[in-house]
Amino acid sequence: MAQYARSSAVAVIRLRNPPVNTLSFAVLQALEDGLEKADADPSVKAVMICGENGKFSAGADIRGFSSPNRPAKSLAALVSLIESSKKPVVAAIEGVALGGGLEVALGCHYRVAHVKARMGLPEVTLGLLPGAEGTQRLPRLIGVPAALDMITTGKHIPATEALKLGLVDEVVEENTVEAAIRLANKVIGQPLGPRRLSLKPVPKLPDMEAFLSEARVRVKKQAQGCLAPELCFQAVRAATQMPFADGVRRERELFMVLLSSGQARALQYAFLAERAAQKWTTPGGASWSSATPQPVRSAAVIGLGTMGRGIVTSLVKANIPVVALEQDLEYLNMGRKAVMLLLEREAMKMGLGAQTLDFHNPARLQFTVDFDLLRDVDLVIEAVFENMALKKEIFHKLSRICKPGALLCTNTSALNIDEIASATSRPQQVIGTHFFSPAHVMRLLEIIYGRHTSPTAIATAVQLAKALKKVGVVVGNCFGFVGNRMMFPYLQQAVFLLEEGSRPEAVDRVLEDFGFKIGPFRMSDLAGLDVGWRSRQGQGLTGPSVPAGTPARQRQGQRYSPLPDLLCESGRFGQKTGKGWYRYEKAGGRTATPDPWLHSLLAQYRDTHGIEPRFIDQEEILERCLFSLINEGFAILAEGIASGPEHLDVIYINGYGWPKHKGGPMFYASTVGLPRVLAKLHKYSEAHPDVPGLRPSAFLKKLAAVGNPPIKEWMSYLSQQSSRL
C-alpha cells in the first residue's frame, strides 16, 4: 500500500492504491511505517513522498466517509507526523493531489509539481470540509483570500496557478520524482521551522475583518442553502483568529457537524449516483459492460435555433468537426452569426484564443443548406421544431443520404422515438439525445432508446455525452421520457394551486426556498409558454380540435386547467414577449415582477368557474408539487423506463435545478419517509379525485407497506410485484 525504497540519502515512499491512490487505512499505516523507518535510519537524510502510476493521491475514498471507522482522525495525525519530521520531507505531485492527498502534501516541507498536475480540496462538494487540518494549513501558506476560494468552492487548480499562489515550490515538465529527489538532497541540513506550516502566522490583510464579512456574504449567497461552504468559511476564519491547535479543534467540531448532517449524505449519494448512471442497462438485456461504442470523428446538427446553436458549440468545444445545416440561407446566416458569437464567448471563458478552438476553419465547422454534405458524417443530431411530421420527413431523408453506419439522433423533448425511427430504413441506429437549454452549458443529456435501438447506438450516445463533458442518462421511450414526464404533474399542480387561491409568486417562493434555482412559473416564462401550448394543441387538449361542449376544466374525465392556454391566447408567452405569469421590463427582459393584470385575471377566472379561493399554506404547495413529481417517478421505475432511482435523481439535479444538497427527488422521498409521502398523496388524492397525478403509484404503495426500505433496495421489490403492474 506504500512502497519504501532508497535513492542514496533520500528515502522514497510511494503511495500505492490504484487507480488514484486513495488514502485507505492500509495506505496511511504503510506511510506511517515508512516515515518511522526513515526517521530511525541515520543514513537517511531526507524523505520524498510520491504516488504510483503518475498520480499523487485523490484523497480519501468517498465510501469511507460515512463508515464508523473512517481514518480521518489518523490522517490528521499523520499529516502532523510528516510536518514534525526532523528530516526534510518533499512531496512529488503528479496527476492529482486532491482532498486528503493535498493535505498530506501540505504536511510536507516542500512541494514539487508536474506542470500537468491539478490540486484542490473538493470536500465541500460532498457536503464536508477538509478534515485533516487543511483549513488551518492552507491559509497560512497561500493567504486567506486564495485559501477561502479553494476551500469554499472545491475547485481544482493547475500547477502553474499553484506556483503563483506559493502552494508549490517548483513546477517541472519532466520527471517530477527525480526533481523532488534533487530538491530533497539540496535542502538536507537546512532549518525546518520556517517550512512547518502549523508554526507560520496567517498572512495579514489590511482589513481582515472587512474582508471576512464581505466574503461571508458572498459564500452564503453562492451556497444556495448548502451548509458546507458556510462551515468551510467558519473553519478558515478560525485560522485567522486562533492559535493553530485551537483552529484544528474548531475544524474538527465543524467537520463533525457536517458529517452528521443530512446534506453530506445527500451530496455523497448524488456523487455516487452520477457514477452509477454510467452503468446503463435496458430491460432487453443490453448493458454498458457488453456494448461497444463506435467512434464519432465527425457530426452534423440540423436546425440552428437556440438548441441547435448550443449543440454545435458543445461539439466544437469537444474537438468534433461539425456540419451545421439549416433549411434556407436566411436562417443559416442568422444561425452562423449566433454560433460564432457563442464560440467567441466560450473561447474567452476557457482562456483560449479563437485559434485554439479553430472554429473559423471549415474543416472543423461548416455551415450549409445542402443535405448531401451529411453523406460521410458519423452522427447526425436533429434539433428542429418539436413537430412529428417535420422530424419524420428529415429522418426519411437522412436514411437515404447518410452512410450505412451513421447514428441518427433526435433532440426531441417528448416525442415518440419509435415513430420517428419508423420513417427510416435503419431504426436500430435511431436514438433520442435530449439536450437541455442552453445546451453548451447544461450538463444533462437524456439518452432515449427505442424498441429497435441497438446496444452499439446506446453506447455511442453515452460515449458522446462523455466527450461533450455531459452526464448521459439512458432511459426508455414514453411521452416526456423521464425528466419532462415527472415535470408534467409538478407544473399541473402549480397551476391548480393558482386556481384554488394561490399566486405565481407565492408558489415560486416556496419552491425556491426549498432550493430550486427557479420556481415553476418563472421557469415556464423562461422556457416560453407557447412551447407547452403547441404541445397541448398537438395532443388535442386545447384549440379547435377540442369537441364542442367539453367542460372548460375537464379533459377525458380528468381535471384540466385552461389558465396557461388563456395566457397564450392573450399573446403572453413569457420573457420573450415581456409578459407571461409575470411582467418583465421589456420583451426579452429577465426581471420578473408580479403582475396586477394576472391577479385580476385569476379573480375573474375563479368567479367564472365558481371557485371559492382559499388560503394555501407553504406545506401544501411544497407537498402537492413535489410529491406528485415523485409519484410519477415511482410509476416510471415500475414501467422499467429507468433502471434505478439514482438515474431519476441524476436527471433532476443536472437538468431541472433540483437542489443537489437534497439528493434528488427519489432520495428526498426516502429521507421524508415513503409512508409519509404515501399518506400525503392519499390525503390530496381524496380532496382532488379527478387528478390522476395524486393517486399513489402501486410501486410506492408496495414499498411503503414494507416501511421505508433503503433506496438501493427499491428495485429488488419490483421483481416481487403483482402482475397488475
Secondary structure, DSSP 8 states (H G I E B T S, - for coil): -EEEEEETTEEEEEE--TTTT---HHHHHHHHHHHHHHHH-TT--EEEEEEGGG--B--S-GGGTTSTT-THHHHHHHHHHHHT-SS-EEEEE-SEEETHHHHHHHHSSEEEEETT-EEE-GGGGGT---TTTHHHHHHHHH-HHHHHHHHHH--EEEHHHHHHHTS-SEEESS-HHHHHHHHHHHHTTS--GGG-GGGS-----TTHHHHHHHHHHHHHHHHTT-HHHHHHHHHHHHHHHS-HHHHHHHHHHHHHHHHTSHHHHHHHHHHHHHHHHTS-B-TTS-BTTT--------EEEE--SHHHHHHHHHHHHTT--EEEE-SSHHHHHHHHHHHHHHHHHHHHHTT--HHHHTTTSTTTEEEES-GGGGTT-SEEEE---S-HHHHHHHHHHHHHHS-TT-EEEE--SSS-HHHHHTTSS-GGGEEEEEE-SSTTT--EEEEEE-SS--HHHHHHHHHHHHHTT-EEEEE--STTTTHHHHHHHHHHHHHHHHHHT--HHHHHHHHHHHT-SS-HHHHHHHH-HHHHHHHHHHTTSSSTTS-TT--TTEETTEE---HHHHHHHTT--BGGGTBSSSB-SSTT----B--HHHHHHHHHHHHHTT-------HHHHHHHHHHHHHHHHHHHHHTTSSSSHHHHHHHHHHHS---GGGT-HHHHHHHH-HHHHHHHHHHHHHH-TT-GGGS--HHHHHHHHH----GGGHHHHHTT--TT-
